Amino acid sequence: MDWHDWLLFLHVGSVFVFGMALVAFWGAVIAGLRPAGGDPEALALTIARPANVLVAVGSIGSLAFGVWLAIDLDEYHPWDGWIVASLVLWAVAVGVGGLAARAFQSALGREAAEASVLRQRGTLFQTASTLAYVAILVLMIFKPGA
Amino acid sequence: MGALLVAATVLVAAWRRSDAREVTALTRFGLLTLLVGVLPAYVLMRVGAEWIASKEGFGDNDPDWIGVGYTTADLGAILILVSLVLGGIGLRQLRRGARERLVIGRIVGAITLILLAGYAVAVWAMSATPGG
């Protein structure tokens, strides 16, 4: 294994971690909606706690190692269309994901009606973040224009 | 892996709680996640992997990293099957009103952690392609 193989592993590994965190956040959303007998908010927070760490590691790692790879490999450049589009989508996924987290956190301890509106908003942001992530995967796999 | 992470998180969290109601809720959610999250995701992964492997046309000369993928996937299938059977028994116990710390939840929690470690190795093999 050479240096590029390790760089690719760190990039793909980070993308996996990012994806795992997104799925875990959906688990937290579902846990918060469907009480399984206990306190749904406590259950959602239990799931979200490791996901918060993983989303930070995965998102920063995928960006840093991805850009590093694009600079390091002769066949790709950071200014290639599909890479620029991926960078924009990465910013959308992270930014909107942050808004989702803020909406869900604001819902904690609020009255039912108010909390419901905030959770709906959070779910909408979470959906947008997930779609942006999936779009990045499509770009990374098919590399249009490369 | 995301669904596994959810299952592992709540099952491990259940070990550390003392409130019976909380332990029951966490264990139930973890076991249900295995059924509705981990199993469909595994099937999707396995079908997709076979599809791309046949499309790439490696035939009988699979590179080492594909061998690592098959090994972790097949061992993972056995562990997921064991977890699902144990999970089914655990859910039945919970429905019957078992409120004590469920040993089955702990066993399944440990299996999910082993699966996560195994799939981390698979991700390494698929991305770094050693011997490829």
Interface residues (C-beta under 8 A of the other chain):
Chain A: M1 D5 W6 L8 F9 H11 V12 G13 F16 G19 M20 A21 L22 V23 A24 W26 G27 A28 A31 P35 A36 G37 G38 D39 A42 L43 T46 I47 R49 P50 A51 L54
Chain B: M1 G2 A3 L5 V6 T9 V10 A13 R21 E22 T24 A25 L26 R28 F29 L32 T33 G37 A120 V123 W124 M126 S127 A128 T129 P130
